[in-house]
Amino acid sequence: MLCVVIDQQALLLEDRVTPSPGPGHVLIATTASGINAADILQRRGHYPAPAGWPVDVPGLELAGHVVAVGPDVDPQWMGRHVCAIVGGGAQASHVLVPADHLLVVPEGVAAAEAGGFAEAFLTAYDALALQAQLRASERVLISGASGGVGTAAVQIARHLGAHVTAVTRSAHHGELRALGADEVCHPDQVSDVAPVDVVLELVGASNLQLVLGRLAPFARVVVIGLGGGNRLDLDLRILMATRATLTGSTLRSRSHEEKSALAQRVREELLPAWATGALRVMIAGTFPLTEPEAAYAFFAQPGKFGKVVLTQAAAP
Ligand SMILES: NC(=O)c1ccc[n+]([C@@H]2O[C@H](COP(=O)([O-])OP(=O)(O)OC[C@H]3O[C@@H](n4cnc5c(N)ncnc54)[C@H](OP(=O)(O)O)[C@@H]3O)[C@@H](O)[C@H]2O)c1
């Protein structure tokens, strides 16, 4: 199988032996693999794969077709178009995935969109619906709204019936409104936003510093991205006055069981809306799997709207 391999911070292509699925697993012939900030960090030596996943092949999400199933796995998975999160190793022509993490890609969804669904939509759904307990008619602020997770989060928040404020330093205001944002503003304009019940912080300290002054009573703030820094000057009186909750999480390091439970919630809550086109994966750019350097460079640029995805022809 063909793999993108991190070698001393360079991205190489290597041919490796294609693995066979063991108990509980399927083998996927990949057609698309999303790029995430975690891949950039891992390449720089800062974010190693959790135990049990390939140590030097990046990639946290993929889509493709099931080409082999483990001894105890339902053979009806064979041939199905699926997507999933993995702990690493997704940027390869073949990937082993636990069967209970698979999501069936709705008919008609293009390969690149399928490859960019899992990490963004599971992360955003987990943060908004499960951690922040976002409810219909509440006000939510999505900070870093024009990236892969942000464009998913705006749609999910709207899908849950919330009033959505999208914060972006990019010019993609019209696109964010088209996805369901009720208002869109630059981080410098956050002080004008009415108090919000939920904050999804995808940028980190630089934006959170601005947002903390806009919390409604009992607000829930969920931090899941740190591109804008991880150190905050926090006036604790804000938490006391609002009785707000400040929390955060990572998806990659969660247990097999936690990821299975999240996949099940997404199957129930989001896949029907993905199938009707009410939820869509925004694609900022696609690159062949054989051009990872160009794809990573594009991902690292500001101003993109949605996901960056590595694509490949379906392998046998
Ligand atoms: N905790 C988890 O489990 C988890 C899972 C997935 C992702 N994440 C994190 O969530 C964040 C968003 O992920 P993503 O896939 O949506 O990334 P992305 O596509 O690169 O989007 C990042 C967004 O943040 C904006 N941004 C504003 N200021 C920034 C700054 N100083 N540095 C970096 N970005 C800035 C970017 O907008 P501009 O156009 O203005 O650059 C962009 O829209 C990342 O930090 C990622 O590591 C966490």
The ligand as an SDF file (V2000), in Angstrom:
LIG
                    3D

 48 52  0  0  0  0  0  0  0  0999 V2000
   -9.7530   18.9390   20.2080 N   0  0  0  0  0  0  0  0  0  0  0  0
  -10.0350   18.1780   19.1690 C   0  0  0  0  0  0  0  0  0  0  0  0
  -10.4050   17.0220   19.2980 O   0  0  0  0  0  0  0  0  0  0  0  0
   -9.8900   18.7620   17.8020 C   0  0  0  0  0  0  0  0  0  0  0  0
  -10.3430   18.0630   16.6730 C   0  0  0  0  0  0  0  0  0  0  0  0
  -10.2230   18.6910   15.4220 C   0  0  0  0  0  0  0  0  0  0  0  0
   -9.6400   19.9410   15.3360 C   0  0  0  0  0  0  0  0  0  0  0  0
   -9.1910   20.5400   16.4770 N   0  0  0  0  0  0  0  0  0  0  0  0
   -8.5730   21.8700   16.4370 C   0  0  0  0  0  0  0  0  0  0  0  0
   -9.5660   22.7970   16.0810 O   0  0  0  0  0  0  0  0  0  0  0  0
   -8.9720   23.8810   15.3650 C   0  0  0  0  0  0  0  0  0  0  0  0
   -9.7390   24.0820   14.0750 C   0  0  0  0  0  0  0  0  0  0  0  0
   -9.5680   22.9280   13.2680 O   0  0  0  0  0  0  0  0  0  0  0  0
   -9.8720   23.0210   11.7210 P   0  0  0  0  0  0  0  0  0  0  0  0
   -9.7030   21.6790   11.1630 O   0  0  0  0  0  0  0  0  0  0  0  0
  -11.1290   23.7430   11.5060 O   0  0  0  0  0  0  0  0  0  0  0  0
   -8.6480   23.9350   11.2470 O   0  0  0  0  0  0  0  0  0  0  0  0
   -8.6230   24.9490   10.0320 P   0  0  0  0  0  0  0  0  0  0  0  0
   -9.4490   24.3920    8.9260 O   0  0  0  0  0  0  0  0  0  0  0  0
   -7.2200   25.2960    9.7680 O   0  0  0  0  0  0  0  0  0  0  0  0
   -9.3850   26.2050   10.6110 O   0  0  0  0  0  0  0  0  0  0  0  0
   -8.8160   27.0300   11.5930 C   0  0  0  0  0  0  0  0  0  0  0  0
   -9.6060   28.3020   11.5850 C   0  0  0  0  0  0  0  0  0  0  0  0
   -9.1530   29.1750   12.6190 O   0  0  0  0  0  0  0  0  0  0  0  0
   -8.9550   30.4680   12.0770 C   0  0  0  0  0  0  0  0  0  0  0  0
   -7.9050   31.1990   12.7730 N   0  0  0  0  0  0  0  0  0  0  0  0
   -8.0150   32.4590   13.2020 C   0  0  0  0  0  0  0  0  0  0  0  0
   -6.9210   32.8270   13.8520 N   0  0  0  0  0  0  0  0  0  0  0  0
   -6.0760   31.7980   13.8260 C   0  0  0  0  0  0  0  0  0  0  0  0
   -4.7740   31.6050   14.3170 C   0  0  0  0  0  0  0  0  0  0  0  0
   -4.1100   32.5270   14.9860 N   0  0  0  0  0  0  0  0  0  0  0  0
   -4.1850   30.4320   14.0810 N   0  0  0  0  0  0  0  0  0  0  0  0
   -4.8310   29.4710   13.3960 C   0  0  0  0  0  0  0  0  0  0  0  0
   -6.0860   29.5980   12.9130 N   0  0  0  0  0  0  0  0  0  0  0  0
   -6.6990   30.7670   13.1280 C   0  0  0  0  0  0  0  0  0  0  0  0
   -8.6370   30.2300   10.6260 C   0  0  0  0  0  0  0  0  0  0  0  0
   -9.1570   31.3020    9.9130 O   0  0  0  0  0  0  0  0  0  0  0  0
   -8.2830   32.2230    8.9630 P   0  0  0  0  0  0  0  0  0  0  0  0
   -8.8800   32.0510    7.6340 O   0  0  0  0  0  0  0  0  0  0  0  0
   -8.4760   33.5420    9.5550 O   0  0  0  0  0  0  0  0  0  0  0  0
   -6.8520   31.7450    9.0230 O   0  0  0  0  0  0  0  0  0  0  0  0
   -9.4490   28.9980   10.2860 C   0  0  0  0  0  0  0  0  0  0  0  0
  -10.7270   29.3390    9.8400 O   0  0  0  0  0  0  0  0  0  0  0  0
   -7.5020   23.5140   15.1570 C   0  0  0  0  0  0  0  0  0  0  0  0
   -6.7350   24.1710   16.1330 O   0  0  0  0  0  0  0  0  0  0  0  0
   -7.4740   22.0120   15.4180 C   0  0  0  0  0  0  0  0  0  0  0  0
   -6.2470   21.5880   15.9280 O   0  0  0  0  0  0  0  0  0  0  0  0
   -9.3080   19.9940   17.6820 C   0  0  0  0  0  0  0  0  0  0  0  0
  1  2  1  0
  2  3  2  0
  2  4  1  0
  4  5  1  0
  4 48  2  0
  5  6  2  0
  6  7  1  0
  7  8  2  0
  8  9  1  0
  8 48  1  0
  9 10  1  0
  9 46  1  0
 10 11  1  0
 11 12  1  0
 11 44  1  0
 12 13  1  0
 13 14  1  0
 14 15  2  0
 14 16  1  0
 14 17  1  0
 17 18  1  0
 18 19  2  0
 18 20  1  0
 18 21  1  0
 21 22  1  0
 22 23  1  0
 23 24  1  0
 23 42  1  0
 24 25  1  0
 25 26  1  0
 25 36  1  0
 26 27  1  0
 26 35  1  0
 27 28  2  0
 28 29  1  0
 29 30  1  0
 29 35  2  0
 30 31  1  0
 30 32  2  0
 32 33  1  0
 33 34  2  0
 34 35  1  0
 36 37  1  0
 36 42  1  0
 37 38  1  0
 38 39  2  0
 38 40  1  0
 38 41  1  0
 42 43  1  0
 44 45  1  0
 44 46  1  0
 46 47  1  0
M  CHG  2   8   1  16  -1
M  END
$$$$
